[in-house]
Amino acid sequence: MTHSTNSDEYFRCALPVENGSAQIRIGRRSLEAQVQEASIDGFTVLVQASNAAKLSLGRPWILVHDESTLEVHAQWFFHAEDGNVQIGLRRLRDLTRPPMIGGWMPSFVSRHRGVEASGGSLMFVSAVLLAVLSLALPGIGDVLGTSGRIQQGIASLAGGIRSFMP
């Protein structure tokens, strides 16, 4: 493990070749890359020299690796003797979409929601509303004695709302 007092140096973890497959996206172009090392602040990637010539500098790139999408900035280039180019990428921000939280609606109807949103509360409110409405029905509500009271409560609520309307 590398330990340094310089804040620019972090422990770099080497990645096995089978776990290093990645893509670098610049605008609409996409290049295959191999992530060799990862750290808290960035990555070292390997690109074929023919692909390195297609890289444009001056704006951030998108690195897609290991189910993550990250905005990165090229810091340094090293042309190796084997014809490949090593690139040091600094991590700018994480663009990975948060996981979709399952709700009560089918996936083709529901929108993408963050982790803080949940369909559980909607299901609870729906169940309580269904229970109150079933107690207000003349058949069940008359047997239990709740129908008249609930209907009176709904009528007074509707009357109160109408009183606020011009």
Secondary structure per residue as TSV (DSSP state, phi and psi in degrees):
chain	resnum	aa	ss	phi	psi
A	1	M	-	360.0	134.2
A	2	T	-	-88.8	128.6
A	3	H	-	-127.1	129.5
A	4	S	-	-143.6	153.1
A	5	T	S	-84.4	-15.0
A	6	N	S	-76.3	126.1
A	7	S	T	-71.0	-13.8
A	8	D	T	-80.9	-12.6
A	9	E	-	-107.4	129.1
A	10	Y	-	-126.7	161.8
A	11	F	-	-61.9	128.9
A	12	R	-	-110.9	128.1
A	13	C	E	-102.2	121.5
A	14	A	E	-73.1	137.4
A	15	L	-	-104.7	139.5
A	16	P	-	-64.1	152.6
A	17	V	G	-56.9	-39.8
A	18	E	G	-67.9	-17.4
A	19	N	G	-105.8	4.9
A	20	G	-	-101.6	1.1
A	21	S	E	-62.8	132.9
A	22	A	E	-152.3	171.3
A	23	Q	E	-130.0	141.8
A	24	I	E	-111.0	125.3
A	25	R	E	-112.4	129.2
A	26	I	E	-128.6	105.1
A	27	G	T	65.0	-123.3
A	28	R	T	-93.9	-9.7
A	29	R	E	-83.5	147.8
A	30	S	E	-134.6	133.1
A	31	L	E	-122.1	143.9
A	32	E	E	-78.1	140.9
A	33	A	E	-142.9	165.1
A	34	Q	E	-125.4	115.6
A	35	V	E	-77.5	121.3
A	36	Q	E	-96.0	-39.7
A	37	E	E	-139.3	151.7
A	38	A	E	-135.9	147.0
A	39	S	-	-144.9	-179.2
A	40	I	S	-65.5	-27.3
A	41	D	S	-103.1	-11.6
A	42	G	E	175.8	-159.7
A	43	F	E	-141.1	157.1
A	44	T	E	-114.2	121.4
A	45	V	E	-119.0	156.1
A	46	L	E	-116.6	128.9
A	47	V	E	-129.0	143.6
A	48	Q	E	-65.3	146.8
A	49	A	H	-59.1	-36.1
A	50	S	H	-64.9	-34.7
A	51	N	H	-77.5	-32.1
A	52	A	H	-63.3	-30.4
A	53	A	T	-66.7	-21.2
A	54	K	T	-85.6	-8.4
A	55	L	-	-73.5	135.9
A	56	S	-	-111.8	133.9
A	57	L	-	-96.2	167.4
A	58	G	S	103.7	-11.1
A	59	R	S	-141.8	158.4
A	60	P	-	-65.0	154.4
A	61	W	E	-110.9	166.3
A	62	I	E	-111.1	125.5
A	63	L	E	-107.1	121.1
A	64	V	E	-108.2	113.7
A	65	H	E	-151.9	132.7
A	66	D	T	53.2	50.1
A	67	E	T	61.6	22.1
A	68	S	E	-121.8	147.4
A	69	T	E	-122.6	119.2
A	70	L	E	-128.0	141.6
A	71	E	E	-88.3	127.7
A	72	V	E	-131.0	164.4
A	73	H	E	-131.1	132.4
A	74	A	E	-72.2	128.5
A	75	Q	E	-104.1	-39.0
A	76	W	E	-152.7	157.3
A	77	F	E	-127.9	143.6
A	78	F	E	-136.3	119.2
A	79	H	E	-88.3	110.9
A	80	A	-	-81.5	160.5
A	81	E	T	-67.3	-25.7
A	82	D	T	-78.6	1.6
A	83	G	S	96.8	-6.7
A	84	N	E	-90.1	164.1
A	85	V	E	-122.2	126.0
A	86	Q	E	-92.4	135.6
A	87	I	E	-128.0	131.4
A	88	G	E	-91.6	121.1
A	89	L	E	-112.3	132.1
A	90	R	E	-98.6	132.6
A	91	R	E	-73.0	124.9
A	92	L	E	-100.1	-54.0
A	93	R	E	-158.4	156.8
A	94	D	E	-91.5	122.8
A	95	L	-	-106.3	8.4
A	96	T	-	-65.1	130.4
A	97	R	-	-70.5	138.8
A	98	P	-	-64.7	155.6
A	99	P	-	-65.0	148.4
A	100	M	-	-78.2	132.1
A	101	I	-	-91.3	128.9
A	102	G	-	-67.4	137.9
A	103	G	-	-125.1	-168.0
A	104	W	S	-87.0	-14.9
A	105	M	S	-90.1	151.8
A	106	P	-	-61.1	155.1
A	107	S	T	-64.3	-27.8
A	108	F	T	-75.7	-16.0
A	109	V	T	-98.2	-38.5
A	110	S	S	-75.9	151.4
A	111	R	-	-89.9	165.8
A	112	H	-	-70.8	125.8
A	113	R	-	-118.8	151.3
A	114	G	-	-76.0	179.6
A	115	V	T	-65.8	-30.9
A	116	E	T	-72.8	-20.9
A	117	A	-	-86.9	145.1
A	118	S	-	-147.6	143.9
A	119	G	S	-85.4	-5.9
A	120	G	H	-63.0	-41.7
A	121	S	H	-67.9	-36.1
A	122	L	H	-65.8	-39.2
A	123	M	H	-64.5	-40.9
A	124	F	H	-63.7	-47.2
A	125	V	H	-62.2	-40.5
A	126	S	H	-63.3	-41.4
A	127	A	H	-65.8	-41.9
A	128	V	H	-65.5	-43.2
A	129	L	H	-62.0	-41.2
A	130	L	H	-63.9	-40.8
A	131	A	H	-64.8	-43.9
A	132	V	H	-64.4	-42.7
A	133	L	H	-65.9	-36.5
A	134	S	H	-68.2	-32.3
A	135	L	H	-72.2	-21.3
A	136	A	H	-86.4	-13.3
A	137	L	S	-65.1	144.0
A	138	P	H	-58.6	-38.0
A	139	G	H	-67.3	-60.2
A	140	I	H	-72.7	-43.6
A	141	G	H	-63.8	-34.6
A	142	D	H	-68.3	-40.5
A	143	V	H	-65.2	-40.9
A	144	L	H	-86.5	-13.8
A	145	G	T	81.8	18.6
A	146	T	-	-103.9	-16.8
A	147	S	H	-59.5	-50.9
A	148	G	H	-62.9	-43.5
A	149	R	H	-64.7	-43.9
A	150	I	H	-68.1	-40.6
A	151	Q	H	-64.5	-38.3
A	152	Q	H	-65.0	-41.3
A	153	G	H	-63.4	-42.8
A	154	I	H	-66.7	-40.3
A	155	A	H	-63.6	-42.2
A	156	S	H	-68.8	-35.0
A	157	L	H	-65.0	-44.6
A	158	A	H	-63.9	-40.1
A	159	G	H	-63.3	-39.4
A	160	G	H	-64.5	-39.4
A	161	I	H	-68.0	-39.7
A	162	R	H	-64.5	-30.8
A	163	S	H	-68.5	-24.5
A	164	F	H	-83.0	-17.5
A	165	M	-	-80.0	141.5
A	166	P	-	-74.1	360.0
